[in-house]
Every structure is written in structure tokens, then in C-alpha cells.
Amino acid sequence: MSLPSHEEHHDLGATFMELNDAEAVRHYGDFAAEYQSLKTAAAVLDFSFRSRLVLIGADRIQFLHSQCTNDIKRLGAGQGCYTAITNNKGRMQGDANVFVLADEILLDSEPGQTGAMTKRFEQFIVSDDVEIVDAAPHYGLLTVQGPKSADVILSLGLETELPTEQFGSVKCAVPVIGELYVASNPRLSSAGFDLFIPVASMGVLIDKLVTATRRVGGGLAGWEAFDIARIDAGIPRFGEDMTEANLAPEAGIESRAISYNKGCYIGQEVLNRLRTFAEVSRKLCRLKVSADPATPPEPGTKLLKDGKEAGTLTSVTGIPGGSVVALGYVRKQWLGSPQVFQLPDVGTAESTGGPD
């Protein structure tokens, strides 16, 4: 599936790639500079490759509440949250950013999740007044990330104030472009805003955002720079750092994705029992790796402690400037304090804490 603004990105010098069969921009020629924009200023990224589902109908809030790990009932229009979606054994089936709008709920999730998530939801719709709609063909997603992202969004001349609460959203109008939704969603370790916009207006908005980000010392960025920043920030990604093999609390998302006070949902019994009577056998951690940035270890590389297997790397990247960082699962006996692990034929990896 091609990006709706493929030609605009091509003209801006983009090199393309695929993420779960969806087209994404890899970079615009200098991923190291794009990474610096994300870290120090602001960068605009086209995230239209991500899945976007809309739930409509009178029972949409109650239904989604019963399907995911976070508390949807507490949210009013203009609010949102991050959530996991688990099976009846508490294992991950997906994750999503949830935005509660006036007449619908918007779910933003990893590319390639549209079919699986729709199938999952539809098997539990019995007499509920809920309909699931694929919004991706109609609404694109641009995101501005970085410490100066608010300055970029304000330069568009919005007819409303920016949302201040994380996952808060507002519907507003932009001159020449028309109506769009702006949501506060820092996807890295800094500020950030998502813009959900009709596909027909994508090209005009990209031009405006590029001009605005360059004005604050930033610019465009592709997936390569974003993924480096994501791993460096210790943020897990579904399909890479957490899969159906993982219990949700293992993945370092417990504090922001799981409510232990809400009503029934699929997987609740297992997750509550783990919290009350047991603990997970491993958790995701961020690690500093002593390796050549030109040849970092591959995901799947085993961590060893005193000759015994202690964990596994899931995401690895070289940071522009020289260091290597990774995410990986560490067994519980080596959690709680920094540890140094051996990576056979590579070097060492030091745990620096988890995403939570």
C-alpha cells in the first residue's frame, strides 16, 4: 500500500521502504541530521502507513472498554489513552493509541494491524451497536515530534488552543486546508502532535509543516531516524519488542497501558492474578551495548550472565555519533539494578532500566 502523498515525498528527496507491507519513507538523504531534528528541534513525519480504525455506534465506548487493558469509560470527548489488546491468556495481540472524539473513537496502531484488529473485534460483537470502519483510505496521519513541535503546530494558525493533556485532541480548521484533528501524542521522549487530515489536503499540509519545522531548525524525517530515537528512548514497538509470545506486563507498558481498577476485559483475570499472586519471569529493558556501531548485534542475540542465558535482544540501533543501544528482555533475577551481560562475539550490554 503506497503512501497517499508518495509523489510529494518523492519530490522532497525521499527514499522509501516497507513496514508490514505498507510503504513508508526511510529517509530524505541524511538520517543522522533527521535524528538531530527529532532530538533538538522538531521533525515532520508521514505516518499514514499506520493502521487507523474508527469505532462508531452507541455502544462503542462500552465495547472498546471490554476489549482492551486500559480504562476507556473514564474518557470523555477530546481525551484518550494508550492501551494494549490481549487474548484470554493475557498475551499481546496489539496495541493502540485511543482518541475519543465527539461521535466516534479513533484507534491508531502499527501498520498491518487493520485486518487482525478488525477480525478480533468483530468476533466479539454480538448485539452491540458498534461498527468498525477503516479510516486510513480517507484520513492520513502526519506527526510532528521534538521539543519545538508545539511552535510548529501553532504556526499553522489554528482556530483553537492546542490540547495539553496527553492523547487530548481537538477538531479545528486551518486556512486553505480545512478541518482536521490535532492530538497531543509525544511518540518519543519529548513533545509531539499528531494531525489526522483528509487525504486530499495532505500535500498542502506537508508543505506548510516543512516550512514551519525548518523555521525552528528542524525539517523532515523518515522512519530510520524515528526508529533510532524510539529505541534510544526505550519505547517498545508491537511486532518487534512485544508479540503474542509476551504477556503485557513483560513489555514495559504496564504503567501507561493497564488499568487494574476497571471492569471486565479479555485477559483481565490472568493479568490481575499476575499482579496479585505472582510476577512475570522477564521484563523489557533498555541496554547500552559495547559494540562497533557499524556492525551492531542482530535482534535475537542472546544475553549471557556468568555463562548462562539471561535474556534476548529485540531492537538494536547505532546512535549517530558512535554509541549502540538496544531493547531486550532480561530475566527477573537480573532486574532491579544495572547489570552487565555478555554478547558472544560482540561485546557487552549494560541494562539501564525498563520503559515503565
Residue pairs with C-beta under 8 A, 6 or more apart in sequence:
1 21
1 22
1 23
1 49
2 23
3 9
3 16
3 23
3 24
3 25
3 46
3 48
3 49
4 48
4 140
4 199
4 202
5 46
5 48
5 140
5 202
5 203
5 206
6 16
6 23
8 202
8 203
8 206
8 207
9 16
9 25
9 46
9 206
12 28
12 210
12 220
13 28
13 29
14 25
14 26
14 27
14 28
14 222
15 25
15 26
15 27
15 28
15 29
15 222
16 23
16 24
16 25
16 26
17 23
17 24
17 25
17 26
17 223
18 24
19 49
19 111
19 112
19 223
20 110
20 111
20 112
20 113
20 239
21 111
21 112
22 49
22 50
22 111
22 112
23 49
24 46
24 49
24 111
24 222
24 223
25 45
25 46
25 220
25 222
25 223
26 222
26 223
26 224
27 34
27 221
27 222
27 223
27 224
27 225
28 34
28 219
28 220
28 221
28 222
31 222
31 224
31 225
31 228
31 320
32 225
32 320
33 219
34 43
34 219
34 220
34 221
34 222
34 224
34 225
35 221
35 225
35 228
35 229
35 319
35 320
36 320
37 43
37 146
37 213
37 217
37 218
37 219
37 221
37 225
38 145
38 146
38 188
38 190
38 218
38 221
38 225
38 226
38 229
39 146
39 190
39 229
40 146
40 147
40 217
40 218
41 146
41 147
41 148
41 213
41 216
41 217
41 218
42 144
42 145
42 146
42 147
42 148
42 149
42 151
42 152
42 213
42 216
42 217
42 218
43 144
43 145
43 146
43 213
43 218
43 219
43 220
43 221
43 225
44 142
44 143
44 144
44 152
44 206
44 209
44 210
44 213
44 218
44 219
44 220
44 221
45 142
45 143
45 144
45 145
45 220
45 221
45 222
45 223
45 226
46 140
46 141
46 142
46 202
46 206
47 141
47 142
47 143
47 194
48 136
48 140
48 141
48 142
48 202
49 111
50 108
50 109
50 110
50 111
50 136
50 141
51 107
51 108
51 109
51 110
51 111
51 112
51 113
51 114
51 117
51 136
52 106
52 107
52 108
52 109
52 114
52 134
52 135
52 136
52 139
52 141
52 196
53 106
53 107
53 109
53 114
53 117
53 118
53 132
53 133
53 134
53 135
54 104
54 105
54 106
54 107
54 132
54 133
54 134
54 135
55 63
55 64
55 104
55 105
55 107
55 121
55 130
55 131
55 132
55 133
56 103
56 104
56 105
56 130
56 131
56 133
57 63
57 128
57 129
57 130
57 131
58 129
59 128
59 129
59 130
60 104
60 105
60 129
60 130
61 72
61 73
61 75
61 100
61 105
62 73
62 128
63 121
63 124
63 125
63 128
63 130
64 72
64 98
64 105
65 71
65 72
65 73
65 262
65 263
65 265
66 124
66 263
66 264
66 265
66 266
67 85
67 120
67 121
67 124
67 265
67 266
68 83
68 84
68 85
68 86
68 96
68 98
68 265
69 83
69 84
69 85
69 86
69 248
69 257
69 258
69 259
69 265
69 267
69 268
69 271
70 81
70 82
70 83
70 84
70 98
70 257
70 258
70 259
70 262
71 81
71 259
71 261
71 262
72 81
72 83
72 98
72 100
72 105
73 262
73 263
75 81
75 98
75 100
76 100
77 100
77 101
77 102
78 100
78 101
78 163
78 168
78 169
78 170
79 100
79 165
79 167
79 168
79 169
80 97
80 98
80 99
80 100
80 166
80 167
80 168
80 169
80 183
81 97
81 98
81 167
81 256
82 95
82 96
82 97
82 98
82 167
82 253
82 256
82 257
83 95
83 96
83 98
83 257
84 92
84 94
84 95
84 248
84 251
84 253
84 257
84 258
85 92
85 93
85 94
85 95
85 96
85 117
85 120
86 92
86 93
86 248
86 266
86 267
86 271
87 93
87 244
87 266
87 267
88 266
88 267
88 270
89 267
89 270
90 247
90 248
90 267
90 270
90 271
90 274
91 244
91 245
91 246
91 247
91 248
91 267
92 238
92 242
92 243
92 244
92 246
92 247
92 248
92 251
93 116
93 120
93 244
94 109
94 110
94 113
94 116
94 117
94 120
94 238
95 109
95 110
95 238
95 242
95 253
95 257
96 107
96 108
96 109
96 113
96 117
97 107
97 108
97 109
97 167
97 183
97 185
97 194
98 105
98 106
98 107
98 167
99 105
99 106
99 107
99 108
99 167
99 169
99 181
99 183
100 169
101 169
101 171
101 181
102 171
106 135
106 181
106 196
107 117
108 141
108 194
109 117
109 238
110 237
110 238
110 239
112 239
113 238
114 134
114 136
118 132
118 134
121 130
121 132
122 132
124 266
135 196
137 199
138 198
138 199
139 196
139 197
139 198
139 199
140 196
140 197
140 198
140 199
140 202
141 194
141 195
141 196
141 197
142 194
142 195
142 197
142 202
142 205
142 206
142 209
143 185
143 187
143 192
143 193
143 194
143 195
144 152
144 153
144 192
144 193
144 195
144 209
144 213
145 186
145 187
145 188
145 190
145 191
145 192
145 221
145 226
145 229
146 188
146 190
146 191
146 192
146 218
147 190
147 191
148 191
148 216
148 217
148 218
149 190
149 191
149 192
149 193
150 162
150 191
150 193
151 212
151 216
152 209
152 212
152 213
152 216
152 218
153 162
153 182
153 193
153 195
154 162
155 212
155 215
156 174
156 208
156 209
156 212
157 174
157 175
158 170
158 172
158 173
158 174
158 182
159 172
159 173
160 170
160 172
161 170
162 170
162 182
162 184
162 193
163 169
163 170
163 182
163 183
163 184
164 184
165 184
166 184
166 185
166 186
167 183
167 184
167 185
168 183
168 184
169 181
169 182
169 183
169 184
170 181
170 182
170 183
171 179
171 180
171 181
172 179
172 180
172 181
172 182
173 179
173 180
174 180
174 205
174 208
176 204
177 197
177 201
177 204
177 205
177 208
178 198
178 201
179 198
180 195
180 196
180 197
180 198
180 201
180 205
181 195
181 196
181 197
182 193
182 194
182 195
183 193
183 194
183 195
183 196
184 192
184 193
185 192
185 193
185 194
186 192
187 226
187 230
187 235
188 226
188 229
188 230
188 233
188 235
189 229
189 233
189 235
195 205
197 205
210 219
210 220
213 219
213 220
227 315
227 317
228 317
228 318
228 319
228 320
230 237
230 315
231 315
231 316
231 317
231 325
231 326
231 327
232 317
232 319
232 325
234 252
234 286
234 327
234 352
234 353
234 354
234 355
235 355
236 242
236 251
236 252
236 253
236 284
236 314
236 315
236 327
236 355
237 315
240 299
240 314
240 315
241 251
241 284
241 314
241 315
241 327
242 248
242 250
242 251
242 253
242 284
247 270
247 271
247 274
247 280
248 254
248 257
248 258
248 267
248 271
249 258
249 271
249 274
249 275
249 280
249 283
250 280
250 281
250 282
250 283
250 284
250 329
251 284
251 355
252 283
252 284
252 285
252 354
252 355
252 356
253 355
253 356
254 356
255 356
256 356
258 271
260 271
260 272
260 275
262 268
274 280
279 332
280 332
281 331
281 332
282 311
282 329
282 330
282 331
282 332
283 329
283 330
283 332
283 335
283 354
284 314
284 327
284 328
284 329
284 330
284 354
284 355
285 311
285 327
285 328
285 329
285 330
285 335
285 351
285 352
285 353
285 354
286 325
286 326
286 327
286 351
286 352
286 353
286 354
286 355
287 303
287 313
287 325
287 326
287 327
287 328
287 341
287 349
287 350
287 351
287 352
288 323
288 324
288 325
288 349
288 350
288 352
289 296
289 297
289 316
289 324
289 325
289 326
289 343
289 346
289 347
289 348
289 349
290 324
290 347
290 348
290 349
290 350
291 297
291 324
291 343
291 346
291 347
292 324
293 318
293 319
293 322
293 323
293 324
294 318
296 316
296 317
296 318
296 324
296 326
297 313
297 316
297 326
297 343
297 346
298 313
298 316
299 313
299 314
299 315
299 316
300 312
300 313
300 314
301 312
301 313
301 316
301 343
301 344
301 346
302 309
302 311
302 312
302 313
302 343
302 344
303 309
303 310
303 311
303 312
303 313
303 328
303 330
303 341
303 342
303 343
303 349
304 310
304 341
304 342
304 343
304 344
305 334
305 339
305 341
305 342
309 331
310 330
310 331
310 334
310 339
310 341
311 328
311 329
311 330
311 331
311 334
311 341
312 328
312 329
313 326
313 327
313 328
313 343
313 349
314 326
314 327
314 328
314 329
315 326
315 327
315 328
316 324
316 325
316 326
317 324
317 325
317 326
318 324
319 325
326 349
327 355
328 349
330 339
330 341
330 351
334 341
334 351
335 351
335 354
338 350
338 351
338 352
338 353
339 350
339 351
340 348
340 349
340 350
341 348
341 349
341 350
341 351
342 348
342 349
343 349
